[in-house]
Amino acid sequence: MKMNHDELSDSCFQELRALIHEMTGITIASNRKSLVQGRLRKRVLALALPSYEDYVLHLKTNHSEKQAFIDLVTTNETSFFRTPRVWDYIEKVFIPEWFGRHRDQRPLNIWSAAASSGEEAHSLGFLCQAFRELHPSFSYSILGTDISQEMVTACQAGFFEVKRVEDLKKNRPEYFLKYTRAERGGVVVRPEIKTRLKFVRHNLFMALPTTEKFDLILLRNVLIYFTPEDQKKAIEKLEPRLTSEGVLIIGESESLASIETDFKSIATLIYAKSAA
């Protein structure tokens, strides 16, 4: 049987684009055929399938392949304390003001809604733990979610390879030294933070399977992969999970200005509920 792994036909690419959108909400641009081919090629070879058309058939007829496909086509690019002004706001404004209102009434609940490989959620953990050490009555809980089960599993481990913590070591050395410990090939986050973080798989277009509400939600660098219509759908699923005085933070290349939502801008990339 002839194997054809070096040519993804236009028709098959369009079918894959439709499947990616159906399963993840991500809209792949029409000029990204080589990207999709590159991400799927090893999987097609591993399954010993003769073509990408055969892979599409395999995907449609084998439910167990769905998660592997999602893991391959989703982008997971992030870093510790990405976009400094966001972290300055959380550290110097949001957490102190929230604590001033609530003190020891309840934990601060945070949701990292596109957790990727976990740097964002763990950055939140570092900030919260540092604040807790200054204010012992402060408590916090962080939920990280991602559509990729591979990423969720990696987040749960709390392990980061050396190259992934270089920026943390350089820019926030106090956190690197205090809240991580060396492990072969990298570092692992210390238990006092790790135990306050929970990671689960979640599709942003589905309702979060909890009635819990959050004081801070970060949905960063994922809306850029959605059409305006799908951006609105994702925001509408997220909005009920935010407390009335809660804050939503999005990515540096994103804006809610072009879609109708119940949020108002209170600073660059930072939103509150309009009725709040």
Secondary structure, DSSP 4 states (H G I P E B T S, - for coil): ---B-S---HHHHHHHHHHHHHHH-----TT-HHHHHHHHHHHHHHTT-SBHHHHHHHHHH-TTHHHHHHHHHS-----TT-SHHHHHHIIIIIHHHHHHHHTTSS-EEEEETT-TTSHHHHHHHHHHHHHHHHSTT--EEEEEEES-HHHHHHHHHTEEEGGGGHHHHHH-HHHHHHHEEEETTEEEE-HHHHTTEEEEE--TTS--SS---EEEEEE-S-GGGS-HHHHHHHHHHHGGGEEEEEEEEE-TT--STTS--SEEEEETTEEEETT-
